[in-house]
Amino acid sequence: MQQFQDRVESLLSIPPYSQPPEERQAGLLAILKEELDYACQRHEGYRNYVEHWPLDYRSASQVSDLPYLPVGLLKADPPLSLVDPVEIKRTLTSSATTSQLPSRVVLDAPTARRMTKGVVAIVRDFIGSNRRPYLVVDTPNFTGSANGLGARGAAIQGLQPFASEVTYCLNLNDQGNLELDRERLRQFATNRQDAELLVYGFTYILWNHLVKPLMEDGICLNLPKARILHSGGWKRLQDQAVEKTVFNQQLARTFGCSPDRVIDFYGMVETVGVIYPDCSEGNKHGPVFGDVIVRNPLTLEPVAAGEYGIVQVCSVLPTSFPGHLLLTEDRAQVIAYDGCPCGRRGISFRFAGRIPKTELRGCGNLQISRSSVN
């Protein structure tokens, strides 16, 4: 186990998009096989599932041949866990904006540390490592409790290593609705026209509770060096017919910065520590400690460049739950398997929305039980 952890730490210490695909595949394959060994030892139901996979993972020659779980299985209650209850430090819960049941993942201390290191490594590659004033377009309520944390709170906390100070600019009114604290926002923006700043908010919250109110009043914050990161909530904006390019332009106009300083990133609580920001070409990339496979919805084979399919995410970071190989409910197009003009190595892809809701089959071998951990 220690050797495995050392190899993961080694991956976290190198530039996250530096390895060519062949080198990355070899490293990930070896670590993921060890992680499968560990998960099978710790969870009887998971071992049963893996043993019924068409190919023995120990003889697999590529990551795409390893057994993956449908992400919906992480909606189990109690959550799937590979650690004893006393080792669980926190439970993360998804936003569940398109489903009635949220996903739940449990974190022990080592997984939580790797999660933080993973997010920091990825974000640092896009915005640098300097600490700067951090504006959170949300309320402090979503930073979470000691034991539980939602998707919004996880994203907010994940960026705090880049903060020299943190300001929240939304409040809850008497009806429990979000509203902009204009005075606090004004204080944050005052005399910071030349300062490097970090801004984060959920996509629909940024639009509905900051951009729209300021646009209606014709206010520009005049913060040209702001870096604005956002994630989640696109479905709610699609319902309002707001296109991504319009969102970026209006958000940039509100802050007084260039649209290329607006960065959309995709992240899931199920893939702790791995997020997928847009590069300068509008593409997303997998880091060296994870990868993305896009599968044909009929054959489940990896698609060719230019084709669309179902997204599978891979990560070597979690050991507290079986989240290392997950088939998501999202679609994407593979742009290229290497050679993105932005310079980042490995697969480049773009998300294309959710797949239609269908019943997941073939998962009956995974029995969920409180007593599954050895």
C-alpha positions in Angstrom: 0.0 0.0 0.0 2.8 2.4 0.8 4.5 1.8 -2.5 1.2 2.6 -4.3 0.8 5.8 -2.3 4.3 6.8 -3.1 3.7 6.4 -6.8 0.5 8.5 -6.6 2.4 11.2 -4.8 5.0 11.1 -7.5 2.3 11.8 -10.1 1.0 14.7 -8.1 4.4 16.3 -8.0 4.9 16.6 -11.8 3.2 19.0 -14.2 -0.3 17.6 -14.7 -0.4 17.7 -18.5 3.3 16.9 -19.3 3.3 13.1 -20.1 2.7 11.8 -23.6 -0.2 9.4 -23.8 1.8 6.2 -24.0 3.8 7.0 -20.8 0.7 8.1 -19.0 -1.2 4.9 -19.9 1.6 2.7 -18.6 1.8 4.5 -15.3 -2.0 4.7 -14.8 -2.5 1.0 -15.7 -0.1 -0.2 -13.1 -1.5 1.9 -10.3 -5.1 1.2 -11.2 -4.5 -2.5 -11.1 -3.1 -2.1 -7.6 -6.1 0.0 -6.6 -8.5 -2.7 -8.0 -6.6 -5.3 -5.9 -7.1 -3.2 -2.8 -10.8 -2.5 -3.5 -11.5 -6.1 -4.0 -9.9 -7.0 -0.7 -11.9 -4.4 1.1 -15.4 -4.9 -0.4 -16.9 -8.3 -1.0 -19.6 -6.9 -3.4 -17.1 -5.0 -5.4 -14.9 -8.1 -5.7 -17.9 -10.1 -6.9 -18.6 -7.5 -9.6 -15.0 -7.4 -10.8 -14.7 -11.2 -10.9 -17.7 -11.2 -13.3 -16.1 -8.7 -15.7 -15.5 -10.2 -19.2 -11.7 -9.6 -18.9 -9.4 -10.4 -15.9 -8.1 -6.9 -15.0 -4.7 -8.4 -14.0 -4.1 -9.3 -17.7 -5.4 -6.0 -19.1 -3.0 -4.2 -21.4 -4.7 -0.8 -21.4 -6.8 1.3 -19.0 -9.9 1.0 -21.2 -10.1 -2.8 -20.5 -10.3 -2.3 -16.7 -13.7 -2.9 -15.0 -15.6 0.4 -14.4 -18.7 1.2 -12.3 -21.7 3.1 -13.5 -21.6 6.3 -11.5 -25.2 5.8 -10.4 -24.0 3.1 -8.0 -22.5 5.9 -5.9 -26.0 7.0 -5.1 -26.2 4.1 -2.6 -27.2 4.9 1.0 -25.1 4.1 3.0 -22.3 5.1 0.6 -20.0 2.5 -0.9 -16.9 2.5 1.3 -13.5 0.8 1.3 -12.6 2.0 4.8 -13.9 1.4 8.3 -16.5 3.9 9.6 -14.0 5.4 12.1 -11.6 6.3 9.2 -14.3 8.4 7.4 -13.5 12.1 7.9 -16.1 13.6 5.6 -18.9 12.7 3.2 -19.3 14.6 -0.1 -22.7 14.9 -1.7 -23.4 15.9 -5.3 -25.7 18.7 -6.2 -28.2 16.3 -7.8 -29.6 19.1 -10.1 -30.8 16.5 -12.6 -31.7 13.7 -10.3 -33.6 13.2 -7.1 -30.9 11.1 -5.5 -27.4 12.6 -4.9 -24.2 10.7 -5.1 -22.3 10.3 -1.8 -18.7 9.6 -1.5 -16.7 9.1 1.7 -13.2 10.5 2.3 -10.6 9.3 4.7 -7.6 11.5 5.6 -5.2 10.2 2.8 -7.9 10.6 0.1 -8.8 14.1 1.3 -5.1 15.1 1.2 -4.7 13.8 -2.4 -7.9 15.5 -3.4 -6.6 18.8 -2.3 -3.2 18.3 -4.0 -4.9 17.2 -7.2 -7.1 20.3 -7.5 -4.2 22.6 -6.6 -2.0 21.0 -9.3 -4.6 21.4 -12.0 -5.7 25.0 -11.1 -2.0 26.1 -10.7 -1.4 25.0 -14.3 -4.1 27.4 -15.5 -3.8 30.4 -13.2 -0.4 30.2 -11.5 0.4 29.5 -7.9 0.2 33.0 -6.4 -2.3 33.7 -3.6 -4.7 36.5 -4.3 -7.9 38.0 -2.9 -10.7 35.4 -3.5 -14.3 36.5 -4.2 -16.9 33.7 -3.7 -20.2 34.4 -5.4 -22.1 32.5 -2.8 -22.9 32.5 0.9 -20.6 31.1 3.7 -23.4 28.6 4.4 -22.1 26.3 1.6 -18.6 25.8 3.0 -20.0 22.7 4.7 -20.0 21.2 8.2 -17.3 19.2 9.8 -18.6 15.9 8.5 -20.6 16.7 5.3 -20.0 18.8 2.2 -22.0 19.5 -0.9 -20.6 20.0 -4.5 -20.7 23.8 -4.2 -18.9 23.8 -0.9 -16.3 21.4 -2.2 -15.6 23.6 -5.2 -15.4 26.7 -3.0 -13.0 25.0 -0.5 -10.9 23.5 -3.3 -9.8 26.9 -4.5 -8.9 28.3 -1.0 -5.2 27.4 -1.3 -5.0 30.2 -3.9 -6.6 32.7 -1.6 -4.9 35.5 0.4 -8.3 36.4 1.8 -11.9 35.3 1.2 -15.0 37.5 0.6 -18.5 36.1 0.1 -20.8 38.5 -1.7 -24.2 36.8 -1.5 -26.6 36.6 1.5 -29.8 34.7 2.2 -32.8 37.0 2.5 -35.8 36.4 4.9 -37.4 34.1 2.3 -34.2 32.0 2.1 -33.3 33.2 -1.4 -29.9 34.3 -2.6 -29.4 38.0 -3.0 -26.3 40.1 -3.9 -24.6 42.0 -1.1 -23.7 45.1 -3.2 -21.9 46.9 -0.4 -19.6 44.0 0.3 -19.0 43.6 -3.5 -18.2 47.3 -3.8 -15.7 47.1 -0.9 -14.0 44.1 -2.5 -13.7 45.8 -5.8 -12.5 49.2 -4.4 -8.9 50.0 -5.3 -8.2 46.6 -6.9 -8.2 47.6 -10.6 -4.5 46.5 -10.8 -4.7 43.5 -8.6 -4.7 39.8 -9.6 -8.0 38.4 -8.2 -9.7 35.0 -8.1 -13.5 34.7 -8.5 -15.6 31.5 -8.2 -19.3 30.7 -8.4 -21.6 28.0 -9.6 -22.5 28.9 -13.2 -26.2 29.6 -12.7 -25.5 31.5 -9.5 -23.0 33.8 -11.1 -25.5 34.6 -13.9 -28.7 35.0 -11.9 -27.3 36.7 -8.8 -24.4 38.7 -10.0 -24.3 39.3 -13.8 -28.0 40.0 -14.3 -28.4 42.4 -11.4 -25.3 44.4 -12.3 -26.2 44.3 -16.1 -29.6 45.8 -15.3 -28.0 48.6 -13.4 -25.2 49.1 -16.0 -22.5 48.4 -13.5 -18.9 47.3 -14.4 -16.6 46.3 -11.6 -13.5 47.4 -13.5 -11.4 44.4 -12.4 -9.4 43.6 -15.5 -7.1 41.1 -13.8 -9.8 39.0 -12.3 -9.7 35.2 -13.0 -13.2 33.9 -13.0 -13.7 30.2 -12.5 -17.2 28.6 -12.5 -18.7 25.1 -12.6 -22.0 23.3 -12.4 -25.5 24.5 -13.2 -25.3 24.7 -17.0 -28.7 22.9 -17.3 -30.4 25.8 -15.5 -28.9 28.3 -17.9 -29.8 26.2 -20.9 -33.4 26.4 -19.6 -32.9 30.2 -19.9 -31.4 29.9 -23.4 -28.0 31.4 -22.3 -25.3 30.2 -24.6 -21.7 29.7 -23.3 -20.2 32.4 -25.5 -22.8 34.9 -24.3 -22.2 33.9 -20.7 -18.5 34.4 -21.1 -18.9 37.8 -22.8 -21.4 39.2 -20.3 -19.5 37.9 -17.3 -16.3 39.5 -18.6 -18.1 42.7 -19.4 -19.5 42.8 -15.8 -16.0 42.4 -14.3 -14.3 44.5 -16.9 -11.9 41.8 -18.0 -11.2 39.8 -21.1 -13.5 36.8 -21.9 -10.4 34.5 -21.9 -10.1 35.1 -18.2 -13.4 33.2 -17.7 -12.7 29.5 -17.1 -15.4 26.9 -17.1 -14.5 23.7 -15.3 -16.3 20.3 -15.0 -16.0 18.5 -11.8 -17.9 15.7 -9.9 -17.8 14.8 -6.3 -17.4 11.3 -7.5 -14.0 12.2 -9.0 -12.5 14.0 -6.0 -9.4 15.9 -6.8 -9.8 15.9 -10.6 -11.4 18.8 -12.4 -11.5 19.6 -16.1 -11.0 23.4 -16.9 -11.3 24.8 -20.4 -8.0 25.5 -22.0 -7.4 28.4 -24.4 -8.7 26.3 -27.3 -12.0 25.6 -25.4 -11.0 22.0 -24.8 -10.7 19.9 -21.6 -7.9 17.6 -20.6 -7.2 14.8 -18.2 -4.3 15.1 -15.8 -1.4 12.6 -15.4 -3.1 11.2 -12.2 -6.3 10.5 -14.1 -7.7 10.1 -17.6 -10.8 10.3 -19.7 -12.2 7.6 -22.0 -15.1 8.3 -24.3 -17.1 5.2 -25.1 -19.5 4.3 -28.0 -22.9 4.1 -26.4 -23.7 0.9 -28.2 -20.4 -1.1 -28.2 -18.8 0.7 -25.2 -15.6 0.7 -27.1 -13.5 3.9 -27.1 -14.4 6.2 -29.9 -12.2 7.7 -32.6 -11.1 11.3 -32.6 -14.0 13.5 -33.7 -16.7 11.1 -32.4 -19.1 11.4 -29.5 -19.8 9.0 -26.7 -20.3 8.4 -23.0 -17.6 9.8 -20.7 -15.7 7.5 -18.4 -13.4 9.1 -15.9 -10.4 7.6 -14.3 -8.5 8.7 -11.2 -5.8 7.1 -9.0 -6.6 9.5 -6.1 -9.4 7.8 -4.1 -8.8 4.8 -1.9 -11.7 5.4 0.5 -14.3 4.5 -2.0 -14.3 2.7 -5.5 -14.2 5.9 -7.5 -11.1 5.2 -9.7 -13.0 3.9 -12.8 -16.5 5.4 -13.3 -18.8 5.5 -16.3 -20.7 8.9 -16.0 -24.0 10.0 -17.4 -22.4 12.7 -19.6 -21.6 12.8 -23.3 -18.5 14.3 -24.9 -16.7 14.6 -28.2 -13.1 13.6 -28.5 -11.2 16.4 -30.2 -7.8 14.7 -30.4 -5.9 12.0 -28.5 -2.8 14.3 -28.3 -1.5 17.5 -29.8 -3.9 20.2 -28.5 -2.6 23.6 -29.7 -2.6 24.8 -26.0 0.4 22.5 -25.4 -1.2 20.1 -22.9 -0.5 16.5 -23.7 -3.1 13.7 -23.8 -6.7 13.6 -24.8 -8.6 16.8 -25.5 -12.4 16.7 -25.4 -15.6 18.7 -25.1 -18.7 17.9 -23.1 -21.9 17.6 -25.0 -24.6 17.4 -22.3 -26.2 14.6 -20.4 -27.2 11.2 -21.9 -30.9 10.4 -21.9 -31.9 8.7 -18.7 -31.9 4.9 -19.0 -31.9 2.0 -16.6 -28.4 0.7 -15.8 -28.2 -3.1 -16.3 -25.6 -5.7 -15.6 -24.7 -4.4 -12.1 -26.5 -7.0 -10.1 -23.3 -8.6 -9.0 -22.4 -5.6 -6.8 -24.2 -6.1 -3.4 -24.2 -3.1 -1.2 -23.9 -3.7 2.5 -22.8 -1.9 5.7 -20.7 -5.0 6.5 -18.9 -5.2 3.2 -15.6 -3.7 4.5 -13.3 -6.4 5.8 
